[in-house]
């Protein structure tokens, strides 16, 4: 596992915790399932974003933000679909759960994507020192 992938997975766990805490303030009944069900896909998608962070050139931040926010929408749709399947006929579905998931997840995901971009940014090569010796006459 490359260093970029490992860094992205670590940040994805932190992101899942932050998104679940934000979701607990908006939709408390969705916070625990979102955390538990979000760790697996978040880790897998973060591995892909970490791989991308190691290979992206040019405007890395825009590339990583687009990829990360697409993953947020995918995970929210996945979570809303799983919750719709898991809810029995006797339980009222939570209205706007998809919107609540996306709203609570995009801010920490965007901030941690910026952290990932900076953390995985290739360093500038240190220029070689030039020793100019003048021949003494």
Secondary structure, 3 states (H helix, E strand, C coil): CCHHHHHHHHHHHHHHHHHHHHHHHHCHHHHHHHHHHHHHHHHHHHHHHHHHHHHCCCCHHHHHHHHHHHHHHHHHHHHHHHHHHHCCCCCCCCCCHHHHHHHHHHHHHHHHHHHHHHHCCCCCCCCCCCCCCCCCC
